Amino acid sequence: MVNGENLRDKIVKHFFNITGDFDEYKRQEVNRIGTNAFFMCLPVLLLGPVVALLWQTQSAYMALIGLAGFDVAFITIVICPYLMVASRRAHLTDHEVSVQDLPAARKHILWVSLGLAIYFAVFMYLEQAFLGTFFDDHLFTQELVSFANISGAVVSGIFFGIVMGLTYWLRLKKQQ
């Protein structure tokens, strides 16, 4: 791998959105944050199946749906915000650029956010077409030309591009 990085380092850098070198400080902070997140998940991993087992006496389907829904909600509401806040406090997500490279970095962010907006709009467009075909029994071609599908995909793509652009913009730090 490039710069002596192994596959694990590349995955961790991508997951935590770390730019630059993956030095010892960043590695220790990632390990600390990951350990804390695991210990937050441990009670849910142990108690969730027990509650689902007790609940399944009434309805096995509802127990399965409840367990899956609770796990997804716990990860979305507790774990992901913790990971974002902790990695931000540890300055893992900062992108340091020199003062003379700042305009080029901002221009790059505009192009990246435009690309992400287009990517997300296309993904949402196709996802809504597939879901409408699968759940609503509409024709796939009918879903592809639906104005609601097209406008929803465009609006969500624009919103996603703006949010990601602002996120990358706020991560820029001037290097002294």
C-alpha positions as CSV (number, residue, x, y, z in Angstrom):
1,M,0.0,0.0,0.0
2,V,1.0,3.6,-0.4
3,N,3.0,5.2,2.4
4,G,3.2,2.0,4.3
5,E,-0.6,2.0,5.0
6,N,-2.3,-1.4,5.3
7,L,-5.9,-2.1,4.4
8,R,-7.0,-1.6,8.0
9,D,-5.6,1.9,8.1
10,K,-7.3,2.8,4.9
11,I,-10.6,1.6,6.1
12,V,-10.3,3.4,9.4
13,K,-9.2,6.6,7.7
14,H,-12.2,6.4,5.4
15,F,-14.7,5.6,8.2
16,F,-13.5,8.4,10.4
17,N,-13.0,10.7,7.4
18,I,-9.3,11.4,8.3
19,T,-7.2,13.2,5.8
20,G,-3.4,13.4,5.8
21,D,-1.0,11.0,7.6
22,F,-2.4,8.4,10.0
23,D,0.2,9.1,12.7
24,E,0.4,7.7,16.2
25,Y,-1.8,10.4,17.8
26,K,-4.6,9.8,15.3
27,R,-4.2,6.0,15.7
28,Q,-4.5,6.3,19.6
29,E,-7.5,8.6,19.4
30,V,-9.3,6.3,16.9
31,N,-8.7,3.4,19.2
32,R,-9.9,5.3,22.2
33,I,-13.1,6.5,20.4
34,G,-13.7,3.0,19.1
35,T,-13.3,1.4,22.5
36,N,-15.8,3.9,24.0
37,A,-18.3,3.3,21.3
38,F,-18.0,-0.5,21.8
39,F,-18.6,-0.1,25.6
40,M,-21.7,2.0,24.8
41,C,-23.0,-0.8,22.5
42,L,-22.3,-3.6,24.9
43,P,-25.4,-3.3,27.0
44,V,-27.6,-3.1,23.9
45,L,-25.9,-6.1,22.4
46,L,-26.5,-8.1,25.5
47,L,-30.0,-6.9,26.6
48,G,-31.6,-6.4,23.1
49,P,-31.8,-10.1,22.3
50,V,-33.1,-11.0,25.7
51,V,-36.0,-8.4,25.4
52,A,-36.7,-9.7,21.9
53,L,-36.8,-13.3,23.2
54,L,-39.4,-12.3,25.9
55,W,-41.3,-10.3,23.3
56,Q,-41.4,-13.1,20.8
57,T,-44.0,-15.0,22.8
58,Q,-46.6,-12.6,21.6
59,S,-45.3,-12.2,18.0
60,A,-42.0,-13.4,16.6
61,Y,-42.4,-11.0,13.6
62,M,-42.8,-7.9,15.9
63,A,-39.9,-9.0,18.1
64,L,-37.7,-9.2,15.0
65,I,-38.8,-5.8,13.7
66,G,-38.5,-4.3,17.2
67,L,-35.0,-5.6,17.7
68,A,-33.8,-4.4,14.3
69,G,-35.5,-1.1,14.7
70,F,-34.1,-0.5,18.1
71,D,-30.6,-1.4,17.0
72,V,-30.8,0.9,14.0
73,A,-32.2,3.7,16.1
74,F,-29.5,3.2,18.8
75,I,-26.7,3.4,16.3
76,T,-28.3,6.4,14.5
77,I,-29.2,8.4,17.7
78,V,-26.3,7.5,20.1
79,I,-23.3,5.9,18.4
80,C,-23.0,8.0,15.2
81,P,-23.3,11.4,16.9
82,Y,-20.8,10.3,19.5
83,L,-18.3,9.3,16.8
84,M,-18.8,12.6,15.0
85,V,-18.4,14.7,18.1
86,A,-15.5,12.7,19.5
87,S,-13.5,12.7,16.2
88,R,-14.2,16.5,15.8
89,R,-12.9,17.2,19.4
90,A,-9.8,15.1,18.7
91,H,-9.2,17.1,15.5
92,L,-9.2,13.9,13.4
93,T,-11.3,15.5,10.7
94,D,-9.4,18.8,10.3
95,H,-8.0,19.3,6.8
96,E,-5.0,21.6,7.1
97,V,-4.0,23.6,4.1
98,S,-1.5,26.4,3.6
99,V,-2.7,29.9,3.1
100,Q,-1.6,30.0,-0.5
101,D,-3.4,26.7,-1.3
102,L,-6.7,27.8,0.4
103,P,-8.4,29.2,-2.7
104,A,-7.6,26.0,-4.6
105,A,-8.9,23.9,-1.7
106,R,-12.1,25.9,-1.7
107,K,-12.6,25.4,-5.4
108,H,-11.9,21.7,-5.0
109,I,-14.6,21.6,-2.3
110,L,-17.1,23.2,-4.7
111,W,-16.4,20.6,-7.4
112,V,-16.5,17.7,-4.9
113,S,-19.8,18.9,-3.4
114,L,-21.3,19.2,-7.0
115,G,-20.2,15.7,-7.7
116,L,-21.6,14.4,-4.5
117,A,-24.9,16.2,-5.2
118,I,-25.2,14.6,-8.7
119,Y,-24.2,11.2,-7.3
120,F,-26.8,11.4,-4.5
121,A,-29.5,12.7,-6.8
122,V,-29.0,9.8,-9.2
123,F,-28.9,7.3,-6.4
124,M,-32.2,8.7,-4.9
125,Y,-33.8,8.7,-8.3
126,L,-33.0,5.1,-9.0
127,E,-33.8,4.0,-5.4
128,Q,-37.3,5.7,-5.5
129,A,-38.0,4.0,-8.9
130,F,-37.0,0.6,-7.5
131,L,-39.0,1.1,-4.3
132,G,-42.1,2.4,-6.2
133,T,-41.9,-0.6,-8.5
134,F,-41.4,-3.1,-5.6
135,F,-43.9,-1.8,-3.0
136,D,-46.5,0.2,-5.0
137,D,-46.7,-2.2,-8.0
138,H,-46.0,0.6,-10.5
139,L,-44.2,0.0,-13.7
140,F,-40.5,0.7,-13.5
141,T,-40.6,3.0,-16.6
142,Q,-43.6,4.8,-15.1
143,E,-41.5,5.5,-11.9
144,L,-38.5,6.7,-14.0
145,V,-40.6,9.4,-15.7
146,S,-42.5,10.4,-12.6
147,F,-42.3,14.1,-11.9
148,A,-42.4,13.5,-8.1
149,N,-39.5,11.1,-8.4
150,I,-37.4,13.4,-10.5
151,S,-38.1,16.5,-8.4
152,G,-37.6,14.7,-5.1
153,A,-34.2,13.4,-6.4
154,V,-33.1,16.8,-7.5
155,V,-34.1,18.5,-4.2
156,S,-32.4,15.8,-2.1
157,G,-29.3,16.0,-4.3
158,I,-29.1,19.8,-3.9
159,F,-29.6,19.5,-0.2
160,F,-27.0,16.7,0.2
161,G,-24.5,18.7,-1.9
162,I,-24.9,21.8,0.2
163,V,-24.6,20.0,3.5
164,M,-21.5,18.1,2.3
165,G,-19.9,21.2,0.9
166,L,-20.5,23.1,4.1
167,T,-19.1,20.2,6.1
168,Y,-15.9,20.1,4.0
169,W,-15.7,23.9,4.1
170,L,-15.8,24.0,7.9
171,R,-13.1,21.3,8.1
172,L,-10.6,23.5,6.3
173,K,-8.0,24.9,8.7
174,K,-5.2,27.3,7.7
175,Q,-1.8,25.9,8.4
176,Q,0.6,28.3,10.0
